[in-house]
Amino acid sequence: MELSIKQSGVLHGMLTGTAISIGIIIFGILLNPFNFHSNLTLLEKSSVLFKSLIILALCLTISIGRLAKHRFFSPDELDGKGLRTDSDRAILLQSLLQNTLEQSVLAAFVYGTWTFVMPSAWLSVVPLAALSFALGRVLFFAGYRRGAVGRALGFTMAFYPSVLMLICTVCFIPLSAVTGGC
């Protein structure tokens, strides 16, 4: 099957995002750039998690604020979609908000699970993934109007670290049960 130019562009963005995501996980685990010790307390782990979740909350806040600002300064749209038909701009902002919400929820669950299941020395992955999430959202927003090709890298930089972290966690749990943990 031959890919269209658009499909090739999306694939390129996806592969780049995949490489970045794999790099984040490997870098966080092997090099531990934030120097987390292997015996962190529950409070120390929680602190890292919640500091990382602030980044997701900021992205979500910006998405909500952009739509709210648009509605406020557009008298015809001030009442919201339930009472009228949205403009193309409102639909675009709603789509960005919906995607950010979906990815934020997944990331929050995955980051929390990683924080409390994986070895403490691997905790650097969480703030690295959160930073990738924020950069991914910026790239996604900036490229959204260019279609799938324009948003592919941003989407994958926000989404794929969560997916890879989830896969690693799901594989780690039974392995740690057999080996007695790390």
C-alpha positions in Angstrom: 0.0 0.0 0.0 1.4 3.4 -1.0 0.8 6.2 1.4 -0.5 9.6 0.4 1.6 12.7 1.0 -0.6 13.5 4.0 -0.3 10.0 5.4 3.5 10.1 5.0 3.6 13.4 6.8 1.6 12.0 9.7 3.7 8.9 9.8 6.8 11.1 10.0 5.4 13.0 12.9 4.3 9.8 14.6 7.7 8.2 14.2 9.5 11.3 15.5 7.2 11.5 18.5 7.7 7.8 19.1 11.5 8.2 19.1 11.2 11.2 21.5 8.9 9.2 23.8 11.2 6.2 23.9 14.1 8.5 24.5 12.3 10.2 27.4 11.6 6.8 29.1 15.2 5.5 28.5 16.8 8.8 29.6 14.6 9.0 32.7 15.3 5.4 33.8 19.0 5.1 32.9 20.3 8.5 33.6 17.9 9.7 36.3 18.5 13.4 35.5 16.7 14.6 38.6 18.8 12.3 40.8 15.9 10.6 42.6 17.1 8.1 45.2 15.9 4.5 45.3 14.3 5.0 48.8 12.0 8.0 48.4 9.2 8.3 50.9 5.6 8.4 49.9 5.5 12.1 50.6 8.6 12.7 48.4 7.1 10.7 45.5 3.8 12.5 45.9 5.6 15.9 45.7 7.2 14.9 42.4 3.8 13.7 41.0 1.9 16.8 42.0 4.5 19.1 40.7 4.3 17.3 37.4 0.5 17.3 37.3 0.6 21.1 37.6 2.0 21.1 34.1 -1.0 19.2 32.8 -3.4 21.4 34.8 -1.8 24.5 33.2 -2.3 23.1 29.7 -5.9 22.3 30.5 -6.4 25.8 32.0 -5.0 27.4 28.8 -7.4 25.3 26.7 -10.4 26.3 28.8 -9.4 29.9 28.9 -9.0 30.2 25.1 -12.5 29.0 24.5 -13.9 31.1 27.3 -12.1 34.2 26.0 -13.4 33.5 22.5 -17.0 33.1 23.7 -16.8 36.3 25.9 -15.5 38.4 23.1 -18.0 37.0 20.5 -21.4 38.3 21.5 -23.2 35.8 19.2 -21.4 32.9 21.0 -21.6 34.1 24.5 -24.4 31.8 25.4 -22.6 28.7 24.2 -23.4 25.9 21.8 -26.5 24.6 23.7 -28.4 27.8 22.7 -27.0 28.3 19.1 -24.6 27.0 16.5 -20.9 27.5 17.1 -18.6 29.3 14.7 -15.6 27.5 13.1 -13.3 29.2 15.7 -15.4 28.0 18.6 -15.5 24.5 17.2 -11.7 24.5 16.7 -11.1 25.7 20.3 -13.6 23.1 21.6 -11.7 20.4 19.7 -8.4 21.5 21.2 -10.0 21.6 24.7 -11.5 18.1 24.3 -8.3 16.6 23.1 -6.3 18.2 25.9 -8.8 17.0 28.5 -8.7 13.4 27.2 -4.9 13.4 27.2 -4.6 15.1 30.6 -6.9 12.5 32.2 -4.9 9.6 30.8 -1.6 11.2 31.6 -2.6 11.9 35.2 -3.6 8.3 35.8 -0.5 7.0 34.2 1.9 9.4 36.0 0.3 8.5 39.3 0.5 4.8 38.6 4.2 5.1 37.5 5.0 7.2 40.6 3.8 4.6 43.1 4.5 1.3 41.2 7.8 1.8 39.5 11.2 2.1 41.3 11.8 5.5 42.9 15.1 5.9 40.9 12.9 5.8 37.7 10.8 8.8 38.9 12.5 11.2 36.5 10.3 9.8 33.8 7.3 11.6 35.3 8.5 15.2 35.1 10.1 14.5 31.7 6.8 13.1 30.4 5.0 16.2 31.8 7.4 18.5 30.0 7.0 16.6 26.8 3.2 16.8 27.3 3.4 20.6 27.5 5.7 21.0 24.5 3.4 18.5 22.7 0.3 20.6 23.4 2.1 23.8 22.2 3.0 22.0 18.9 -0.5 20.5 18.6 -2.1 23.9 19.1 0.3 25.6 16.7 -0.1 22.9 14.0 -3.8 22.2 14.3 -5.0 24.4 11.4 -2.6 22.6 9.1 -4.5 19.4 9.6 -3.2 15.9 10.7 0.3 16.5 9.4 0.6 19.7 11.4 -0.6 18.2 14.6 1.0 14.7 14.5 4.2 15.5 16.3 2.5 17.5 19.0 -0.1 14.8 19.5 2.5 12.1 19.8 4.7 14.1 22.2 1.8 14.4 24.6 0.2 11.0 24.1 3.0 8.5 23.5 4.9 9.0 26.7 1.7 8.1 28.6 1.1 5.0 26.4 4.7 3.8 26.8 4.7 4.4 30.5 1.4 2.5 30.8 2.8 -0.4 28.9 6.0 -0.4 31.0 4.0 -0.3 34.2 1.7 -3.1 33.1 4.7 -5.3 32.2 6.6 -4.3 35.4 3.9 -5.3 37.8 3.9 -9.1 37.1 7.6 -9.1 36.6 8.2 -7.4 40.0 5.8 -9.9 41.7 7.9 -12.8 40.3 11.3 -11.3 41.0 10.4 -9.7 44.3 10.6 -6.1 43.1 13.6 -4.0 42.0 
